[in-house]
Amino acid sequence: MMKLRQRHLGRLFAAVVPMLFAHCTKNDETTIIPVGTESYVNDILSVIPDSTMAHFNATFGAISEGYVPTNIEGLYAINPKQRVASNVADWPLAIFEPDATIQFFSQHNGVVGMELYEASGQVTDTMYVIGNGADFTAYVIENKSYDMDYANSSYHVNMKRGIVIKGRMTAEGIRNLYLAIVIMEVDDDSDGSVPQFEPGSYFIYKDGDGLALRLNTKGGKQ
């Protein structure tokens, strides 16, 4: 029964991939973080239970901080995309998923457009960027509503989740790219009949060979 529930949760997780898109303008030499947004990454991580926070930190590593982030625009290959950590029971780890690409574009004032292309679909959103020197962290808190079918019925789901991406910019691409997804809130109108991830559930991926190779040499949106 537990394995069946986790398989359903895996399908549910894959179903929340599509995101909203917003467009920004090009980055300049005085990029700064909009006032107040620097706390959002802390809001994301604060929902992770204390009992598993040490495990998250050990796997994901330090968050790059700073108010003048490097320009991260470009198209990059996450090849191979590898699962590395989660606090969800029976979520299979050390698995290489289908390759993915991620594109950052139109960076300005600590904000950047992001498109993530995966086998399960396309994620599009606008992220905040912090960092100092070549190291950066990009993050967003997404509020999403969608309908899902379960046990021959349809239910409405509201979910808030945080997405955090970190790495180090190089001429070849992004070194040590990590991607974390954290479930912050989730509820539905099924009166408990639909299994959902608990708030604080997290999933961490990385580029398995340590380099998300740059696919376009000039950066920016192709």
PASEBA-1860 file (N, C-alpha, C; in nm, 3 decimals):
! residues 222
1> MMKLRQRH> 0.083/-0.120/0.000/0.000/0.000/0.000/0.086/0.125/0.000 ~ 0.198/0.126/0.081/0.287/0.241/0.085/0.350/0.265/-0.051 ~ 0.398/0.156/-0.118/0.459/0.172/-0.249/0.359/0.226/-0.351 ~ 0.232/0.179/-0.341/0.129/0.227/-0.431/0.105/0.375/-0.408 ~ 0.102/0.416/-0.282/0.081/0.556/-0.249/0.195/0.641/-0.301 ~ 0.320/0.593/-0.285/0.433/0.671/-0.332/0.436/0.683/-0.483 ~ 0.393/0.577/-0.553/0.388/0.586/-0.700/0.288/0.693/-0.740 ~ 0.173/0.699/-0.668/0.075/0.802/-0.700/0.133/0.940/-0.669
9> LGRLFAAV> 0.204/0.953/-0.556/0.263/1.080/-0.522/0.364/1.123/-0.628 ~ 0.437/1.027/-0.683/0.531/1.060/-0.789/0.460/1.115/-0.910 ~ 0.347/1.055/-0.946/0.270/1.105/-1.060/0.215/1.243/-1.029 ~ 0.172/1.262/-0.902/0.119/1.392/-0.861/0.227/1.497/-0.870 ~ 0.348/1.464/-0.827/0.459/1.559/-0.833/0.487/1.599/-0.977 ~ 0.487/1.504/-1.068/0.513/1.535/-1.208/0.404/1.622/-1.267 ~ 0.284/1.618/-1.210/0.172/1.692/-1.266/0.176/1.840/-1.234 ~ 0.261/1.881/-1.137/0.261/2.021/-1.096/0.371/2.100/-1.166
17> VPMLFAHC> 0.425/2.045/-1.276/0.540/2.108/-1.343/0.510/2.242/-1.407 ~ 0.403/2.261/-1.490/0.387/2.388/-1.563/0.376/2.508/-1.470 ~ 0.436/2.620/-1.508/0.436/2.742/-1.426/0.396/2.863/-1.509 ~ 0.373/2.975/-1.439/0.342/3.100/-1.505/0.468/3.164/-1.559 ~ 0.454/3.244/-1.664/0.568/3.310/-1.728/0.554/3.461/-1.715 ~ 0.668/3.526/-1.689/0.672/3.673/-1.690/0.798/3.716/-1.761 ~ 0.796/3.835/-1.823/0.909/3.881/-1.903/0.975/4.001/-1.836 ~ 1.110/4.005/-1.840/1.186/4.113/-1.781/1.275/4.175/-1.887
25> TKNDETTI> 1.353/4.276/-1.846/1.444/4.341/-1.939/1.587/4.297/-1.913 ~ 1.679/4.340/-2.001/1.815/4.288/-1.999/1.894/4.337/-1.877 ~ 1.988/4.254/-1.833/2.072/4.283/-1.719/2.167/4.399/-1.748 ~ 2.213/4.470/-1.644/2.314/4.574/-1.661/2.417/4.565/-1.551 ~ 2.511/4.660/-1.546/2.623/4.651/-1.453/2.584/4.681/-1.309 ~ 2.465/4.733/-1.284/2.425/4.770/-1.149/2.313/4.681/-1.097 ~ 2.315/4.554/-1.138/2.211/4.460/-1.094/2.205/4.452/-0.942 ~ 2.086/4.471/-0.886/2.066/4.457/-0.743/1.939/4.376/-0.720
33> IPVGTESY> 1.924/4.328/-0.598/1.804/4.253/-0.563/1.694/4.350/-0.519 ~ 1.571/4.337/-0.571/1.462/4.422/-0.523/1.447/4.412/-0.371 ~ 1.426/4.524/-0.304/1.421/4.528/-0.158/1.317/4.431/-0.105 ~ 1.357/4.350/-0.008/1.266/4.257/0.058/1.265/4.117/0.002 ~ 1.305/4.099/-0.123/1.296/3.967/-0.183/1.407/3.873/-0.138 ~ 1.513/3.927/-0.076/1.624/3.840/-0.037/1.584/3.740/0.070 ~ 1.472/3.762/0.137/1.429/3.669/0.242/1.349/3.552/0.186 ~ 1.312/3.556/0.059/1.227/3.451/0.006/1.292/3.314/0.013
41> VNDILSVI> 1.421/3.305/-0.012/1.487/3.175/-0.007/1.482/3.118/0.134 ~ 1.490/3.205/0.235/1.475/3.159/0.372/1.333/3.111/0.400 ~ 1.235/3.178/0.340/1.096/3.134/0.355/1.077/2.994/0.299 ~ 1.143/2.967/0.186/1.132/2.835/0.124/1.191/2.728/0.214 ~ 1.312/2.751/0.263/1.381/2.648/0.341/1.324/2.633/0.482 ~ 1.255/2.735/0.532/1.207/2.730/0.670/1.099/2.625/0.692 ~ 1.034/2.578/0.585/0.927/2.479/0.603/0.982/2.337/0.614 ~ 1.110/2.317/0.582/1.170/2.183/0.593/1.183/2.147/0.741
49> PDSTMAHF> 1.137/2.029/0.783/1.145/1.993/0.925/1.289/1.993/0.976 ~ 1.306/2.030/1.103/1.439/2.031/1.163/1.505/1.893/1.154 ~ 1.424/1.787/1.159/1.478/1.651/1.159/1.545/1.614/1.028 ~ 1.512/1.684/0.918/1.571/1.653/0.788/1.650/1.770/0.729 ~ 1.656/1.882/0.802/1.725/1.999/0.748/1.875/1.973/0.733 ~ 1.934/1.901/0.827/2.077/1.873/0.817/2.107/1.791/0.692 ~ 2.018/1.697/0.661/2.036/1.616/0.540/2.025/1.702/0.415 ~ 1.928/1.794/0.414/1.915/1.886/0.301/2.042/1.968/0.283
57> NATFGAIS> 2.090/2.027/0.392/2.208/2.112/0.383/2.331/2.034/0.337 ~ 2.345/1.912/0.385/2.461/1.832/0.349/2.462/1.798/0.200 ~ 2.343/1.781/0.142/2.334/1.745/0.001/2.336/1.868/-0.090 ~ 2.255/1.967/-0.056/2.241/2.084/-0.143/2.359/2.180/-0.131 ~ 2.415/2.189/-0.011/2.528/2.278/0.009/2.486/2.420/0.040 ~ 2.584/2.507/0.052/2.559/2.645/0.095/2.487/2.724/-0.014 ~ 2.399/2.814/0.030/2.331/2.907/-0.059/2.423/3.026/-0.085 ~ 2.447/3.057/-0.211/2.529/3.173/-0.245/2.452/3.301/-0.213
65> EGYVPTNI> 2.512/3.392/-0.138/2.448/3.515/-0.099/2.521/3.634/-0.160 ~ 2.453/3.745/-0.170/2.512/3.866/-0.226/2.411/3.942/-0.308 ~ 2.433/4.072/-0.328/2.335/4.158/-0.391/2.372/4.199/-0.533 ~ 2.485/4.154/-0.583/2.524/4.183/-0.722/2.557/4.050/-0.790 ~ 2.455/3.974/-0.830/2.480/3.842/-0.888/2.540/3.852/-1.028 ~ 2.611/3.747/-1.067/2.663/3.737/-1.202/2.549/3.722/-1.303 ~ 2.575/3.755/-1.426/2.476/3.733/-1.533/2.472/3.584/-1.565 ~ 2.356/3.522/-1.550/2.342/3.378/-1.572/2.270/3.346/-1.703
73> EGLYAINP> 2.245/3.446/-1.787/2.171/3.422/-1.911/2.239/3.317/-1.997 ~ 2.159/3.233/-2.059/2.211/3.131/-2.149/2.123/3.007/-2.147 ~ 2.153/2.915/-2.237/2.083/2.787/-2.248/2.181/2.678/-2.210 ~ 2.139/2.590/-2.116/2.231/2.492/-2.058/2.168/2.353/-2.059 ~ 2.252/2.251/-2.078/2.207/2.112/-2.078/2.230/2.050/-1.941 ~ 2.125/1.999/-1.879/2.138/1.921/-1.755/2.146/1.776/-1.798 ~ 2.269/1.728/-1.809/2.295/1.599/-1.874/2.412/1.529/-1.805 ~ 2.381/1.425/-1.725/2.247/1.370/-1.694/2.183/1.442/-1.575
81> KQRVASNV> 2.050/1.443/-1.574/1.975/1.493/-1.460/1.961/1.379/-1.359 ~ 2.012/1.400/-1.239/2.020/1.291/-1.142/1.946/1.327/-1.013 ~ 1.866/1.233/-0.963/1.804/1.249/-0.831/1.911/1.221/-0.725 ~ 1.919/1.307/-0.624/2.023/1.285/-0.523/1.971/1.284/-0.380 ~ 1.857/1.346/-0.351/1.811/1.346/-0.211/1.665/1.384/-0.203 ~ 1.598/1.330/-0.100/1.461/1.366/-0.067/1.432/1.317/0.074 ~ 1.336/1.382/0.139/1.291/1.332/0.269/1.156/1.262/0.257 ~ 1.116/1.227/0.136/0.994/1.151/0.112/1.028/1.002/0.107
89> ADWPLAIF> 0.964/0.924/0.190/0.992/0.781/0.200/0.967/0.712/0.067 ~ 1.057/0.620/0.032/1.045/0.535/-0.087/1.059/0.613/-0.218 ~ 1.103/0.740/-0.213/1.130/0.810/-0.338/1.264/0.763/-0.389 ~ 1.270/0.693/-0.503/1.396/0.631/-0.546/1.504/0.734/-0.577 ~ 1.624/0.709/-0.524/1.735/0.800/-0.542/1.838/0.740/-0.636 ~ 1.943/0.817/-0.664/2.055/0.775/-0.751/2.003/0.731/-0.888 ~ 1.894/0.792/-0.932/1.835/0.760/-1.061/1.868/0.873/-1.159 ~ 1.910/0.835/-1.280/1.931/0.933/-1.386/1.802/0.946/-1.465
97> EPDATIQF> 1.745/1.066/-1.464/1.623/1.093/-1.538/1.659/1.136/-1.681 ~ 1.559/1.146/-1.769/1.588/1.198/-1.903/1.655/1.335/-1.896 ~ 1.744/1.362/-1.990/1.815/1.489/-1.993/1.716/1.606/-1.996 ~ 1.759/1.719/-1.943/1.677/1.840/-1.942/1.763/1.957/-1.986 ~ 1.699/2.065/-2.026/1.770/2.190/-2.054/1.705/2.301/-1.973 ~ 1.787/2.399/-1.938/1.736/2.515/-1.865/1.788/2.641/-1.932 ~ 1.700/2.738/-1.949/1.737/2.863/-2.013/1.705/2.979/-1.920 ~ 1.803/3.065/-1.898/1.785/3.190/-1.825/1.797/3.304/-1.925
105> FSQHNGVV> 1.708/3.402/-1.915/1.709/3.509/-2.013/1.653/3.638/-1.953 ~ 1.684/3.749/-2.018/1.630/3.881/-1.983/1.652/3.915/-1.835 ~ 1.775/3.898/-1.788/1.806/3.926/-1.648/1.819/4.076/-1.626 ~ 1.756/4.124/-1.517/1.764/4.266/-1.483/1.725/4.286/-1.337 ~ 1.805/4.365/-1.267/1.774/4.398/-1.128/1.746/4.276/-1.041 ~ 1.828/4.174/-1.055/1.813/4.055/-0.972/1.696/3.968/-1.007 ~ 1.639/3.986/-1.125/1.527/3.905/-1.171/1.563/3.846/-1.307 ~ 1.526/3.720/-1.330/1.562/3.653/-1.455/1.448/3.562/-1.499
113> GMELYEAS> 1.421/3.559/-1.629/1.326/3.463/-1.683/1.390/3.324/-1.688 ~ 1.310/3.222/-1.667/1.361/3.084/-1.665/1.265/2.992/-1.739 ~ 1.320/2.906/-1.824/1.244/2.799/-1.888/1.320/2.669/-1.868 ~ 1.254/2.571/-1.808/1.312/2.440/-1.782/1.237/2.338/-1.866 ~ 1.307/2.271/-1.956/1.246/2.172/-2.044/1.282/2.033/-1.994 ~ 1.181/1.956/-1.952/1.199/1.821/-1.901/1.112/1.725/-1.981 ~ 1.134/1.595/-1.958/1.053/1.495/-2.026/0.906/1.508/-1.989 ~ 0.878/1.552/-1.865/0.740/1.561/-1.818/0.672/1.691/-1.857
121> GQVTDTMY> 0.746/1.785/-1.917/0.683/1.910/-1.958/0.778/2.027/-1.945 ~ 0.723/2.147/-1.959/0.802/2.269/-1.956/0.763/2.352/-1.835 ~ 0.863/2.397/-1.760/0.844/2.487/-1.647/0.887/2.626/-1.691 ~ 0.801/2.725/-1.677/0.834/2.862/-1.714/0.798/2.953/-1.598 ~ 0.894/3.039/-1.557/0.867/3.129/-1.446/0.970/3.241/-1.446 ~ 0.953/3.334/-1.355/1.051/3.440/-1.332/1.110/3.421/-1.193 ~ 1.243/3.423/-1.183/1.311/3.391/-1.058/1.389/3.513/-1.010 ~ 1.412/3.517/-0.878/1.506/3.612/-0.820/1.645/3.551/-0.820
129> VIGNGADF> 1.748/3.633/-0.836/1.886/3.587/-0.838/1.966/3.662/-0.732 ~ 2.040/3.588/-0.651/2.135/3.645/-0.558/2.270/3.580/-0.582 ~ 2.375/3.639/-0.528/2.507/3.580/-0.545/2.616/3.685/-0.541 ~ 2.739/3.635/-0.544/2.855/3.722/-0.539/2.964/3.656/-0.621 ~ 3.024/3.728/-0.715/3.121/3.666/-0.803/3.050/3.569/-0.896 ~ 3.113/3.453/-0.921/3.059/3.357/-1.016/2.950/3.268/-0.956 ~ 2.940/3.263/-0.824/2.841/3.176/-0.759/2.706/3.246/-0.750 ~ 2.600/3.171/-0.779/2.466/3.232/-0.776/2.365/3.136/-0.717
137> TAYVIENK> 2.254/3.192/-0.671/2.135/3.117/-0.633/2.015/3.187/-0.695 ~ 1.930/3.111/-0.763/1.806/3.163/-0.820/1.689/3.091/-0.754 ~ 1.581/3.164/-0.726/1.472/3.102/-0.651/1.340/3.171/-0.681 ~ 1.232/3.098/-0.658/1.098/3.152/-0.677/1.002/3.076/-0.586 ~ 0.898/3.145/-0.538/0.787/3.081/-0.468/0.667/3.083/-0.561 ~ 0.619/2.966/-0.594/0.509/2.952/-0.691/0.379/2.916/-0.621 ~ 0.272/2.989/-0.650/0.138/2.952/-0.607/0.064/2.895/-0.728 ~ 0.017/2.774/-0.714/-0.041/2.705/-0.829/-0.173/2.641/-0.790
145> SYDMDYAN> -0.271/2.651/-0.879/-0.399/2.583/-0.863/-0.425/2.498/-0.986 ~ -0.473/2.377/-0.966/-0.498/2.288/-1.078/-0.601/2.183/-1.036 ~ -0.658/2.116/-1.135/-0.751/2.006/-1.111/-0.683/1.873/-1.140 ~ -0.716/1.771/-1.061/-0.658/1.639/-1.083/-0.766/1.534/-1.067 ~ -0.751/1.426/-1.142/-0.843/1.313/-1.134/-0.785/1.207/-1.042 ~ -0.869/1.154/-0.954/-0.825/1.049/-0.861/-0.947/0.968/-0.821 ~ -0.935/0.835/-0.833/-1.042/0.743/-0.793/-1.176/0.781/-0.856 ~ -1.170/0.805/-0.988/-1.290/0.833/-1.067/-1.360/0.963/-1.027
153> SSYHVNMK> -1.288/1.052/-0.961/-1.342/1.183/-0.926/-1.240/1.290/-0.962 ~ -1.285/1.413/-0.970/-1.197/1.526/-0.999/-1.194/1.619/-0.879 ~ -1.073/1.664/-0.842/-1.056/1.749/-0.726/-0.972/1.871/-0.763 ~ -0.994/1.978/-0.688/-0.918/2.101/-0.709/-0.808/2.108/-0.604 ~ -0.685/2.138/-0.648/-0.569/2.139/-0.560/-0.506/2.279/-0.563 ~ -0.471/2.329/-0.446/-0.391/2.451/-0.432/-0.256/2.412/-0.374 ~ -0.149/2.457/-0.438/-0.015/2.422/-0.392/0.076/2.544/-0.397 ~ 0.157/2.559/-0.294/0.267/2.656/-0.294/0.396/2.576/-0.282
161> RGIVIKGR> 0.490/2.602/-0.372/0.618/2.533/-0.365/0.730/2.629/-0.399 ~ 0.845/2.602/-0.342/0.963/2.682/-0.369/1.059/2.607/-0.459 ~ 1.122/2.679/-0.550/1.223/2.621/-0.639/1.352/2.698/-0.619 ~ 1.460/2.627/-0.594/1.591/2.689/-0.572/1.692/2.623/-0.665 ~ 1.765/2.704/-0.742/1.869/2.655/-0.833/1.999/2.725/-0.798 ~ 2.108/2.651/-0.788/2.236/2.712/-0.755/2.345/2.653/-0.842 ~ 2.455/2.727/-0.854/2.568/2.679/-0.932/2.675/2.786/-0.941 ~ 2.775/2.760/-1.024/2.886/2.853/-1.045/2.903/2.874/-1.194
169> MTAEGIRN> 2.894/3.001/-1.238/2.906/3.032/-1.379/3.050/3.020/-1.427 ~ 3.069/2.953/-1.541/3.198/2.944/-1.608/3.175/2.967/-1.757 ~ 3.285/2.979/-1.832/3.272/2.998/-1.976/3.207/2.877/-2.042 ~ 3.227/2.758/-1.984/3.173/2.636/-2.043/3.027/2.611/-2.007 ~ 2.982/2.669/-1.896/2.846/2.644/-1.851/2.834/2.664/-1.701 ~ 2.740/2.595/-1.637/2.717/2.608/-1.494/2.778/2.488/-1.423 ~ 2.878/2.510/-1.341/2.940/2.406/-1.260/2.854/2.378/-1.137 ~ 2.849/2.249/-1.102/2.783/2.206/-0.978/2.640/2.259/-0.968
177> LYLAIVIM> 2.565/2.243/-1.076/2.425/2.287/-1.075/2.342/2.193/-0.988 ~ 2.269/2.251/-0.893/2.174/2.178/-0.809/2.038/2.244/-0.821 ~ 1.933/2.164/-0.815/1.796/2.213/-0.822/1.717/2.147/-0.709 ~ 1.655/2.229/-0.624/1.573/2.177/-0.514/1.430/2.226/-0.531 ~ 1.336/2.137/-0.506/1.194/2.171/-0.505/1.140/2.139/-0.366 ~ 1.077/2.238/-0.302/1.027/2.224/-0.166/0.877/2.251/-0.165 ~ 0.800/2.157/-0.113/0.655/2.175/-0.099/0.630/2.260/0.024 ~ 0.568/2.377/0.005/0.546/2.468/0.116/0.405/2.457/0.174
185> EVDDDSDG> 0.306/2.447/0.087/0.167/2.428/0.130/0.095/2.348/0.023 ~ -0.002/2.266/0.065/-0.084/2.194/-0.031/-0.216/2.159/0.034 ~ -0.325/2.180/-0.037/-0.457/2.140/0.012/-0.547/2.116/-0.108 ~ -0.655/2.042/-0.085/-0.751/2.013/-0.191/-0.889/2.002/-0.131 ~ -0.987/1.976/-0.216/-1.127/1.967/-0.169/-1.174/1.822/-0.162 ~ -1.080/1.729/-0.137/-1.116/1.586/-0.135/-1.146/1.533/0.004 ~ -1.143/1.619/0.107/-1.165/1.577/0.246/-1.067/1.467/0.287 ~ -0.944/1.478/0.238/-0.839/1.385/0.280/-0.827/1.258/0.199
193> SVPQFEPG> -0.911/1.239/0.098/-0.906/1.113/0.023/-0.792/1.109/-0.079 ~ -0.740/1.226/-0.119/-0.630/1.230/-0.214/-0.498/1.240/-0.138 ~ -0.404/1.147/-0.159/-0.274/1.156/-0.092/-0.193/1.272/-0.148 ~ -0.138/1.353/-0.058/-0.058/1.469/-0.099/0.077/1.467/-0.027 ~ 0.175/1.534/-0.086/0.301/1.553/-0.017/0.278/1.641/0.105 ~ 0.351/1.612/0.213/0.345/1.695/0.331/0.424/1.823/0.309 ~ 0.378/1.937/0.363/0.461/2.057/0.360/0.598/2.028/0.422 ~ 0.702/2.076/0.358/0.838/2.045/0.402/0.902/1.933/0.325
201> SYFIYKDG> 0.824/1.864/0.241/0.882/1.762/0.154/0.974/1.829/0.053 ~ 1.091/1.770/0.029/1.181/1.829/-0.069/1.238/1.722/-0.161 ~ 1.284/1.767/-0.278/1.342/1.681/-0.380/1.461/1.756/-0.440 ~ 1.577/1.693/-0.441/1.699/1.759/-0.490/1.753/1.681/-0.610 ~ 1.786/1.757/-0.715/1.847/1.703/-0.836/1.980/1.775/-0.859 ~ 2.066/1.715/-0.942/2.188/1.782/-0.983/2.223/1.741/-1.124 ~ 2.315/1.817/-1.184/2.374/1.773/-1.310/2.477/1.666/-1.276 ~ 2.457/1.547/-1.327/2.532/1.431/-1.281/2.680/1.432/-1.311
209> DGLALRLN> 2.725/1.505/-1.414/2.868/1.509/-1.444/2.934/1.638/-1.396 ~ 2.860/1.720/-1.321/2.917/1.838/-1.259/2.921/1.961/-1.347 ~ 2.876/1.953/-1.473/2.877/2.069/-1.562/2.751/2.069/-1.647 ~ 2.668/2.172/-1.629/2.555/2.196/-1.720/2.610/2.275/-1.837 ~ 2.639/2.207/-1.946/2.711/2.265/-2.059/2.631/2.376/-2.126 ~ 2.697/2.488/-2.155/2.633/2.597/-2.227/2.609/2.556/-2.372 ~ 2.484/2.570/-2.418/2.449/2.531/-2.554/2.451/2.646/-2.651 ~ 2.443/2.770/-2.600/2.458/2.886/-2.688/2.573/2.970/-2.635
217> TKGGKQ> 2.662/3.012/-2.721/2.786/3.074/-2.680/2.773/3.219/-2.638 ~ 2.668/3.288/-2.685/2.656/3.431/-2.658/2.569/3.462/-2.537 ~ 2.497/3.363/-2.483/2.408/3.389/-2.372/2.280/3.455/-2.419 ~ 2.186/3.469/-2.327/2.060/3.534/-2.361/1.966/3.440/-2.435 ~ 1.849/3.489/-2.466/1.744/3.407/-2.529/1.773/3.394/-2.677 ~ 1.773/3.269/-2.728/1.803/3.245/-2.868/1.680/3.273/-2.955
END
